[in-house]
Amino acid sequence: MRRTIAAAACMVSLVAGAGRASTSAAPEPIKLAAILSTSGPSAPLGLPQVNAVKLAEKDINAHGGINGRQVQIDIVDDGAKADVAAQLATQMISSGHVAIFCGTRTDTSAAVARVTASGNVLQVYTTPTESLWRTPRGVTKTLFEVNPRDQLEAIALLTFAKTRLHAAKIGILHDENLYGSGGSTIAQNEAKTLGMTIVDDESYPGTATDFTAQIVKLRDAKPDAIVLWGATTTPGLAIKAARSLGVTVPILGSSGIGSPAILAVAGGAAAGEVYSASPLAPVAFGEQKSFETLYDGEYHARANPFAAMGWDAVHILAAALRDANGKTDGASLAGVLETGKPIALVEGTYKFSPSDHNGLVANDVHIVKAVNGMWGAP
């Protein structure tokens, strides 16, 4: 992807010269770690990320690696557990991994961030929770976010609800964890900015299977639309419960619900108006189209947003390493990213700065609709 004919010619030259340099030992690979949730409740999100990491590693190495060194990405499973993720981060750093991609969840990302910050190691994570890097104490130097931050998602969702669905009264249903509660607060603030009224705000445990109490309260509050802020497959059960209890208004979810697995859980309940914020446009173009073609060729499957996040995360780490003049400490790599050099990838063109470790803009958030068990154009 994104390789010119001149770059291809350079690769041919390198291959041709390999025989002349056969007596020289190949340099050691650059070791990166990917700490992802490939088992447990977040596996439907983490497994596409694993596929993308493997594909990104293959792509980078096929195009010369990083400054002539191959990349070795070791993928480990945190089981969707924050304490396990932190332990794995410590182990990966101790074994010479110079940067970390983690993670699938907000809690695992936060746990690893404490390790990487103290160890001066660059970390990229994929949930939209901005508060991990933008803290009350300031910006966490070594932590960068892939996926439009939650404020951008809230703006997109509520603007769509107001302008396209003509909603004035909003109900909110969210996971009680950091991801869901933070998203709920931001959504409430954005709704007020847009002149909309929040008529009810309900939370649920991440392992919930019964949403009757929350849905009845939301139904009785008579919202024009419901904003659902959650992840894993649990929101699919919430959607099913809402429809079975007579809630017919549109449901608009954060990007955490943008997995086909959630629609499979919701089943026919998603046949109504169910929307999601997404880093992928409903009709692929540019880098997204190239990535989807590459992903389908490798896995014979449609790439979803979580795969795109994995691809972008690895390529951001690679971009920092390429431009760091051999330095691998977190502060130096972060400094490279903070220069604002544009990095055009699947979810948008990242332009990081010392005050913005997300680097995306509102136009990088798209709205997709559940159509026949898949996410498509609204």
N, C-alpha and C positions, 0 to 999 in steps of 0.2 A: 504494500500500500504506500502511496505518496512517494514512490521512488521514481526518479527521472531516468531517461535513457543513459545519461552520463553516469549516474550512480550505478546502473546495471553494468556499463562498460568497465567501471572501476572494479566491480566485483569479479568480472571475468579476468581482469589483469591480476587481481590478487590470487585467484585460483591458479592461473598460469604460473605465477611465481612461487607457488607453494612448494613445488618440487625442488627449486633452488635453495629454499630455506629449510629443507627437511631435517637438517642436522641441528636446528635450533629447537629448544623445548618450547612448546606452546605455553603462553602465559596462563596463570591460574584464572579460572572463571571468577567473575564478580558474583558474590552470593547475596541473593535477596530472599526474604521470607514472606510467605502469604499465609496469614493466620485467619482461617475462614470457618464458617459454621457449615460443615458438610454432613452433620448428623444433628439430631434434635429438632426442635420446632422450626428452626430457621433454615433447614436443609434445602427447601425449595428455592430459597434465595441464594444460598451459598454454592450450590452445585453448578449453576450457570456461571458463577464467578470463577470457579475452578477451571471450567472449560476455557473461559476467556484468558485466564492467566497462562494456561498451557499454550494457547494459540499465540498470545503476545510474546512469550518466550521464544517460540518457534520463529515468529516474524522478526524479532530483533536479531536473533542469531543468524538467520538467513541473510540478513543485510549487514553483516559484519560485526554484530555485537555492539559493545560500547567501547569506542576508541581501540578497536582491535582485540578486545577481550570478550569472550563469550559470557553469556548470562546464565546463571544457575538459580532457578527459583524453586525453593523447597516449600511445598504446600503441606500445612498441618491443620488438623481439625480441632477446634476449640469446643465442639459439642454444644455450642450456644451458651457457654458458661464463662462468665467474666473472670473468675479466679483461674480457670484453666488457661484462658487466653493470656493473662498476665504471666503465668508460669512459662508458657511457651515462648513469649516474647523474651523473657530473661534467658532462656535456653538458646534461642536463635542468636541473640546478640553475643552471648558467650562463645558460640561456635563460629563467629566470624561473618555473620550476615550484616551487611552494612546499611540496609534499609528494610522497612517492613510495610507490607500492605495488610491492613487490618482495619475494619473488619466488616462483617456482614451485618452486625447489630450495633446499636448505640452503646449498650452497656459493655460489650466486649471491646469496642473501639476505645471507650473511655478508660477501661482497665489497662489496655496496652499503652495508651497515651501517657499514663503516669510512668510507665517503665521507660518508654522511648524519650520522654522529656528529661528524666533524670540521667539517662545514659547518653544524651546528645546524639540521638539516632533519628533520622528522618522517617516519618510515618505518613501514609496516605490512607484515608478511610472513606467509606462510600455511603454512609447514611446522611440525610440532609440536616442533621442536628448541628447547627452552627455554634451552639454554646460550648462545644468541646474545645474549639480553638479560640473563640472569642469569649474569654472568661472575664469575670469581674476584676481580675488582676492584670488583664491585658491579653494580647494575642500570644498564644503558645507558639514559640518560634519554629519548632520542628514538626508541627502538625498541620496537614493540609487535607482539604475536603474535596472529594469527587462526588458529583451529583449536585444539582442546584440546591442551595441551602433552603431551610424550611420557610423562611420569610418569602422567598421567591415563589415557592409552591403555594403558600397561602394567598399571595396576591393573585396568582393565576387562577386558582380555584374559585375564589370569591368574586373576582372580576367576571369570570365565566358565569357564575351563578347569578350575578346581578344583571349582566348585559344580555346573556343568551337565554337564561332560564327565567329572567324577570323575578328573581327571588328577593324578598325584602327581609324575611324573618328566617333566621338560621338556627338549627339545632346542631349540637356537637356531640359526637360519641368518640371516645378515645381510650387507648390503652393507658393504664395508670402508671406505666413505667416512664423513664426520662424522655424517651422519644415521643410517646403519646401525649404526656402532660405538657411538655415543652411546645409541641405542635399546637395543642389546644389553646394555650395562652397566646401564641402568635396569631392563630386564626381569629381569635376573639378581637385582638387589637386591630387586625386588618379589616375585619368586618365593620368595626366602629369607624375606622377611617373612611370606609366607603359608604357610610350612612346606613348600614344594615343593623338589624336588631338581633341579639342573641337571646332566644327564648328559652333555651335549656342547654345544660352542659352535663353530660353523663360520662362516667369512667367505668372501665371493666378490668379485671385481672387478666394478665396476658395468657393465662391458661383457661380462661372462661369457656364454658360450653353452653351456658344458659344465659341469655340476654333479656329475658322477659321483663324484669323490673326496669331496666334501662330503656328498653324500647317502648314500653307502655308510657313512661313519663315523657319521652320524646314525642310520641304520637299525640298525647293529650295536650302538649304545648303548641301543637299545630304549626310547625315550621313549614316554610315553603321549600326548603331543601335541608339535607343533613350532611354535615362534613364529618367524615370518618377518618380518624388519624390512628393508624395501627399498622402492623406488619405480620409476618408469617401467614399462616392460613386462617388464623382466628377471625379476621374480618369477614371471611367468607361465611362463617357461621352467623355473624352479626347481620349480614345482608339477608341471609335466609330467614333469620328470626324477624327482621323488620317486615319483610313481605308477608310472612305467615301471620303476623299480628296486625295486618291491615295498613301498614305504612306504604303509601304509593308515591310519595314525593321523591324527586331525584336524590341520589346518594353520590356524594363527591368525595373520593378518597385521596389521601396523600400518596406519594410514589411507592410507599411501602406495600400498597395493595396491588401494584402493577405486575403481578405474576399470574400466568395462566392457571397455576395451582389454586389460587384463591377463587378464581372463577369456577374451577372444577368443584370446589367445596360448596360454593353458592348455588351451583346448578341452575335450574330454571329461574331462580330468584333474581339472577343477574340479567334476565331478559328485559327487564324494565330499564329505566334510566339510571345506569350506574356508570360513573365517570372516574377517571384517575388522573392525577398529575403525572407526567412522564418526562424523562430527559430525552426520549425518542419521539420524533415527529411521527404522526400516523402514516404519512407517506414519506418513505426514506429518500434522502438526497445527500449528495456530497460524501463526507467521511462516513456517515451512518450507512449509506447504501453500500459503500465499499466493504465496510465491516460486516454487514449482514450477508453479503455474498461470500465473503471469506469464511464466516462462521458456518453458514449452510453447507459450504463445500467440505468443511472439516467434520461437522457433526450431523449433517443431514437434518437439521432442526432450525427453527426460526429463533434468531437471537432476541432475547428480551432485555429490558433495561438493566437487569442485574449483571448480565453478561457484558453489556456496554460499560458499566461501572468498573468491572474488573479489567477490561482492556485499557481503559483510560488511566486507571490507577498505575498499572505497570509502566505504561509509556510516559507518565509524568515522572516516576522514579528514574526511568532511563534518561529522560531529557535533562534532569538535574545532574546526573552522574556524567553525562557527556560534556557538559559545559563547566564542570567544577575543577578542571585542570588537575585531575588525579586525586583531589580531596574527597573524602567519603564521610567526614563527620557531619552530623545533622545540621549544625549552624551554617557550615559552608554550603551544603546542598540547599538549605532553605534560602540562603542569600541569593543563590542562582535563580531560584524560582521567583523570588520577590522582586527581581529586576523588571518584571512585567513583560518579558519576551513572550509573544503569543505562541501558544501551543494548540494547534488545531487538531482536535480529536473528535470522537463520536458524539459526545454530549454537548459540544460547543467548542469555542475557542477560549481557552483558559488564559486569563491575564491576571496573574497573582500580583500582590503588592505587599509591603510590610503590614498594611492594615486590612488586607483582604486575602485570606487563605482559601477562598473558594474560587474566585476568579471568573465566575459566570454571571450572566445578567438575566433579567426577567424574560427576555425573549427566548432563552434557552429552555424554558418550561413549556411543555405542550399539554393539551388536554386530549385524552383518548377515551373512547367509549367501549363498554362491553358489547360485543357483537358476536353471536354464535360461539360463545366460549373463548373468544380471543379479544385482544384489545385492538381497536381500529379507529377510524375517523369518526368524530362526533357528528 
